[in-house]
Amino acid sequence: MLEDLSHSPGWMIGVVVPYAAFLIAIAAYDARHRRIPNVAVYPAILAAVGLAFVRPDGPWWSFIAAGSAAIVLFVGLGLASRGGMGMGDAKLATFIGLMAGWPAVLVAGFVAFAVGAAVGVLLVAVGRLGRREPVPFAPALAVGALTAAVSGRELASMLWPGVVG
């Protein structure tokens, strides 16, 4: 997203800035309340679907496929972990996938899980959380999404050269 901003129409600034602000706000809300409000995420998903069809930085199907892959993965993880991963995280990941597109969604997920694991281990190690306590995941998702926005395609081709062209 930001990788292509210099070659994009000026209105993309009006997409990128609110996207970053939204991610930061949702991350802060989840960190404090341990939930991601549907009232914020559902309209964001609808806006991202509409935006997918007019974005200059990739084909529409790249964004729709990335959002679809994200929801399938995160709902599967939520069901497999029996509540360890909330459905709010799945909806937020869907939004991130719709905004990141393919292959940047891979970077967003990879970074999010790496950051989430590192923060979780650190919080347990310093005694701030017990081993079975949930760690809010939206902050890690936001870090992953912003990383993908800055250099998603480049990082994806470095991390998975045979998978990403």
KATA-V201576 format. One record per backbone hydrogen bond with DSSP energy under -0.5 kcal/mol. NH is the residue of the N-H (numbers start at 1). CO is the residue of the C=O. If there is no record, write none. Layout:
NH:CO
NH:CO
//
This chain:
2:149
3:149
4:1
5:2
7:4
8:5
12:9
13:10
14:10
14:11
15:12
16:12
17:13
19:15
20:16
21:17
22:18
23:19
24:20
25:21
26:22
27:23
28:24
29:25
30:26
31:27
32:28
33:29
34:30
37:35
40:37
41:37
42:38
44:40
45:41
46:42
47:43
48:44
49:45
50:46
51:47
52:48
53:49
53:50
54:51
55:51
58:55
62:59
63:59
63:60
64:60
65:61
66:62
67:63
68:64
69:65
70:66
71:67
72:68
73:69
74:70
75:71
76:72
77:73
78:74
79:75
80:76
81:77
82:79
83:78
84:81
86:84
90:86
91:87
92:88
93:89
94:90
95:91
96:92
97:93
98:94
99:95
100:96
101:97
105:101
106:103
107:103
108:104
109:105
110:106
111:107
112:108
113:109
114:110
115:111
116:112
117:113
118:114
119:115
120:116
121:117
122:118
123:119
124:120
125:121
126:122
127:124
128:123
129:123
133:130
136:134
141:137
142:138
143:139
144:140
145:141
146:142
147:143
148:144
149:145
150:146
151:147
152:148
155:151
156:152
157:153
158:154
159:155
160:156
163:160
164:160
165:163
//
